[in-house]
């Protein structure tokens, strides 16, 4: 069963370049993890609020990503320097559907 990790946050007004580099590195690293399926991320430049949803094949893949050493360091830096607030939700996807236009 697919597992979705929903990360919402509001960025500080500090460390923008450092944050951008770390966010890019985390996306690259996440995409290399066993069990990773997909990720989408957006941030409003005015309110600095953002949401990232990462999809994994199973709970074990989510836990392995959470504990990855580089990701753990990014989490520490996020708390210390990058985020005014954040929230993480982990959900099991029971159903999904969509449409892609040609």
N, C-alpha and C positions, 0 to 999 in steps of 0.2 A: 504494500500500500504506500502510495506517495505521501511524503511528509513535507509540509510547508513551514518554513521558518520566516516569520513576519517580524521585521525589525523596523520600528518607527523611532524617529529621533528629531531633535532640534539642535542644529549646530551652533557652536559659539561663533563669535566674530573674530576669532583668532586662529592662527596656524592654517590658513586656507591652502597654501601650496603644499605644506607637509601632509595635510589631510587628503588632498587630491591624489598625491603620490601613493599614500598608504591605501586609500580606497581602490585605486587601480591595481595595486599589488594583491590586495585581498580578493578582488574579483578573479584575477588571473589564477591565483592559488586555489580558490574554491572550485573553479572550473576543472582543475586537475585532480580533485579528490574523488576516490572511488565512491560511487553511489550518487554523485552530483548529477542533477538532471537539467536544471535551468535556473536563471536568475533575472529579475527585472528590478530596476532601481530608478527612482525619480526624486528630485529635490526642488522645492520652490525657492528661487533665488531671493525673494523678498522676505518671506517669513523664516527661511532657512529650515523649514520642516521637510522631512523626507521619509520615504518608505522604501525598503528593500524586501523583496520576497524571494527566498531561495528555496528551490525544490530538490528534495533528496529521495532516493529510492526507498529508504527505510530509516528507522530510528537509530540504528547503529552508525549509519553514515553521518547523521546529524551530530551524534555524540563525538565521533572521531573528528569532525570539523571543529566542533566547539573546543576540543582539547588540543588541536594542532598548535605547536609551539609558536609559530609566527602569528597565527590568529589570536592566540592568548595574549601575546604582546600587544597586538592591535587593540584588543578589548581593553587592556590596561591603559593604553594611551587615550582611547576614546573616553574613558571615565575621567582621566586626569586632565585632558587638554581639549578634546574635540566636541563633546556633547554637553549641552545644558541639561538635556533630559533625554531618556531613551526608554524603550519598552520592547521586550521580546515575547512573542507568542509562538508556540509550536503547535501545529494542527495537523491532523490526519485528513487527507483529501478523500472524501467518500465518493465524490462524483465530479466530473469535469467535462466540459464541452466548449465548443467555440466555432468560429468561422474564419477562414482566411480568404480574402478577396483575390481573384486572379490578377 
